[in-house]
Amino acid sequence: MSIETAPPRFPVSILVLAWNSAAHLLRCLEALSLQTYKDFDIVIVDNGSEDDALNALQEKHPALHLHVHRLDSNLGFSIANNIGARLARGQWIALLNADAFPEPDWLERLLEAAEKYPNAFFTSRQIQADNPTRLDGEGDVYHVSGLAWRRNYNLPVYPLNENQEVFSACGAAALFPRQEFLDAGGFDEDYFSYHEDVDLGFRLRLRGLRCVFVPQAIVHHVGSASTGKRSDFSVYHGHRNLVWTYFKDMPAALFWFYLPLHIAINSFFLIYFSFKGQGRAIWRAKWDALRGLPAMLKKRQAIQLGRKISIAELHQIMSRNWLTPFITAIKRRNG
């Protein structure tokens, strides 16, 4: 007579989303096999890949505790990660893109910060995998206009040892308390991809959590490996979703005060991307954003009812200078 036992429960479950990731997934898993902190399992959610990235993974990495969940089609970053979070058993869930390669003490450094900062979630230092002298981001910035961007993207790598509070965590390499992630509803599944991590971070902040950037938790990130930088896909989803995030998450006092700026910045990008030859993508993004507002406003009611953070504290952690988006764009471009 055999006795079935439940699978082991690890303190941390690492969620890796795969979609035609053969070029990067094995390197990602190799980096995870070298982690100094070992008490984790890995949930790989495959978004309907057509390559051989998942072939014989356990045989190639026998020491890793791997669980693979295959989807029939590409359901997007948001849905796939939510599925992974529900399958995960850890107290903590660490999100890691398949094209992100953590240094050996990455997870250890994040968990050290988790012990130091209760009621928080955490973001890593990302360095460009193909240019290790340049940053790929240090958490996310949220501007009062509704724009958001990766903090310090494409700036030179500089020495930094102290943890810092930032607005939200980049979903390419982050650590969340699993129950808080689930209680907040996870990623908004209407988003598909882009801006979904900013939206989740915004909602977690409204629920009273902080976001801490851990500079010693380092990953080397390829970035835009699936969708391409400045593609029509990224323009469409990014600019549709930033409107939804503003309408869902911005508390009323800030919403009405900054609404003229939100309208002005969206109008600017309609003109900008039209001149760049991506008029169809940007106009469709804003049209679909408007069409989706009734559903977003329904979500807004529940989100705002659960707000625990004060308006003043939330405002303080946002980027407030009206010129900052343009100054940041120039710095990113010039490096």
N, C-alpha and C positions, 0 to 999 in steps of 0.2 A: 504494500500500500504506500503510495507516494503522497507527500504533503507539499502542496503548492505554497510558495512563499511570495510575498509582495516584493516587487523590485526595490532595491535599496534607495533610500531617500538621501540625497546629498544636500549640503547647505546651499550650494549654488548650482543653478542650471544655466548653461550657456546656450543661447538661441542663435543658430546660424541659418540664415536664409539663403538658399541656393536657387539660382536660375541660370542655366547654361554657364556654370561656374567652373568648368573643368580647368581653365587656365589658372585659377587661384585657390580652389578649395583645398587641395592637398597641402599647399604651403600654409594655409590658415590652420589646418589640423596639426601639421608638424609643429607650428609655433605653440599651439595649445598643449601638445604633448610635452613641451619643455617647461611648462609653468612650474614655478616653485611651490605654489599652492596646488595641491592635487585633489582636494575633496570636492569634485564637481562632476556633473555629467553634461553631455552635449545633446541638444535636440536640434536635428537638422530638418528643416521644413523645405522640401523641394517644390518649387512653384511651376511644375509642369515642364521640367527641363527636357531638351531633346538631345543633349550630349551624354557623354559617359562619365560625368563627374562623380556619380554615386557608386560606380562599379567597385566592389571589393574593398570598401572603406574600412570595415572592421579588420579585414586581413592585413591591410596596410598599416593600421594603427591599433594593434591588439590591446594596448594598455589603456586606451580611451574607452569610456562608457558612452557608447553612441546609440542614439535612437533616431531613426529616419522615418519621417512621415512624408509620403508622396502625395501631391495634389495633381489632379488631372489636367489642370490648365493654370496659367499665370493669373492668380487672384490679386496680385499686388503686394507691396511691402506691408501694408497695414493689416490686411486679413491674415496673411501668412504668419506674421509675428504674433498676432492675437491667438491663432491656433497653437503656436509653439508655447506661448505663455500658459495656456490652459493645459497643455500636455505636461509642462514642466512640473517638477515636484519640489524644487528648491525653495528655501525661504527667500533667496535672492535670485533674480534673473539678470544675466548679463547679455546684452545684445552685442553681437559682433558680426559685421558684414563678412561675406566670404572672401572679399578682396582686402581685408584688414588683417595685418599680421602682428600680433602683440609681442612685445618683449617678454622675457621669461618671468619677470616679477609684476607683470601687468595686473593680474587678478589679485595678487597679494597686496599690492598698493591700494587698489580699490577697496578691499575689505578692511585694511587698516583705517582708511578714511571712514568707512561705514561704522566702525566701532567708535570713532571720535565724534562723528556728527549724527546724532539720532534724528529721526524724522526728516530724512533727506534722500535725494538720489544723486547720482554721480556721473561725471563725464570725463573722458580721457583726453590726453594730449595726442593729437593726430599729426603725424609727419608724412609728407608726400613720399610714397614708396619709390617713385622714380627720380626724386630730387630731395635727398635727405637733409639738405641745408634749408629747406622751406617747410613751413607749417602747412598742414591741411585743415587746421582748425583747433580751437580750444574751447569747446562748448558753443552755444548759440547766443546771439544778441537779438533782442526783440526791440524794435523801434516803435515809438508811439504812433507812427503812421500806419502800422500794420506790416511793414517790411521786416524781414528777419534774415540773418546771414550768419555764417560760421565765423566766430570770433578769431581775428588775426590770421585769416586765411591768406596764404601765399606770402606772408611776411617771413623774414629770416628767423631761423631757430635761435632762441636766446636762452641763457641760463635762468631757471626758475625752480625753486624748491618748495615754496609755500603754497598750500591750497588756497583757492579763491572762490568766492561765490559768483556764479554767473546766472543768466536767466534760465537756460534750459540745456539739456544734454543732447548732443548729436547722436542719432540712433545708430550710427556706424560702430560705436564702441562706448557703451554706457552700462551702468548698473542701477537696477531698480529694486526696491522691496516688492516682491511678487504680489502680495495681497493689496498693497496700495495701487499697483499697476492695474490689477483686476477691478478693484473698487472704483477706480476712476473711469472704467470702461475700456481701458487699453487704448490702442490707436483708433482713431475714427475711421471706420471701414469705408466711408464714402470718399475718402481722400485718395485711395489707391496707393499713391506714393507722393513724396515731396511735401514738406512743411508739416507732415504728420508728427514728427518728433517735437517741433516747436509747439504745436497744438497740445500734445500730451503734456509737455513740460508746463505750459500755461495752466492747464487744468489741475495739475498736481500742485502748482504754486497756489492756485485759488483754494485748494484744500488744506493749505498750511505747510506744505513741504518746501524745503530749500533745495537748490541745486549747487553742488560743490564740484569745481574743477580740480582734478588731481593731476598735477603736472608730471609726477613721477610714474603715472600709469600710461605708458606710451604704446601706441600702435602705429604701424607703418601702413598707410592707406592708399590704395590705387585711386579710388574715387571715380564715380560715374562710369564704372566698368560695364554696366548693363545698358544705360540709357544715353550716355554721351553728354558732354558738357554743352550747355546752351542749345540743346536740340529742341525741336518743336515739342517733343514729348515733355521735356523738363520745363519749358516756358509755359505750356498749357497747364500742367498740373500745379506747378509752383504758384502761378499767378491766379489761378482759380482758388486754390486752397488758402492763400493768404487772406483773401476776402472773407472766406468762411470762418477762418480763425478769429479775425477781428470781430465779426458779428456775433460769434458764439461766446467768446471769452472775455472781451474787454468790458469791465464793469461800467455801468451806465454813466457815471460822472465823467470818466475818461472817454468813453465811447462818444458822447455828444460833443465834448470839448475838442477832440481830435478828429472828428468826422470830416470837417473841411479839408484837413491835411490828407486824410485817407483817400478822399475823392480826388484831390489834386495829384497825389502820387500815382494813383491808378490811371489817371488821364495822361500823365507824363509817359507811362510805359506803353500805353496804347499807341502814342505817337512814335516813341522810340523804336519799338519792335516793328512797327509798320515800315519805318524807314530802313530797318535792318533786313527787310525781306521776310519777316515772320509775322506779318499782319494777320494772316488767317489764324495762326495759333493763339495770338494774344487776344484778338477780338472774340474768338470762340471761348477762350478762358473766361473773359469777363461776362459774356452772355450766359454761359453755363453757371457762373457764380451767382448771377442774379436769379436765374431760374431755380437754383437750389436754396435760396435764402429762406423760404417758408419752412423747410425741414430744419435748417440750421437754427432758426429762431425758436423752434420747439425744443431743440436740444439746449439752447441758451437758458431757458427757464430753469431746468434742473441744475445746470452748471452754476448759475449765479445764486441759486438758493443755498447751495452747499458752500459758498465762499466763507473762508475763515480768515484770510489775510486782510489787513486794512488797505484801503485805497492808497494811503500815503506810502506804505511799505512796498506795495506792488509798483507804484509809480517810480519809486526810488531805484529799483533794480532794472527799469527799462532805460533804453537809450532815448534821450529827450531833445537833444539838439537837432533842429529841423534840417541842418545842413549835413549831419553825420552820414546819411546814406550816400551822398555824392562824394564826400571826402573819403569815405571807406572804399567806394568803387575805384577812385583814382589810386589809392594806396595799393589795393589788391592788384590792379592792372600793372602798376609800375614796380611792385615788389620792393 
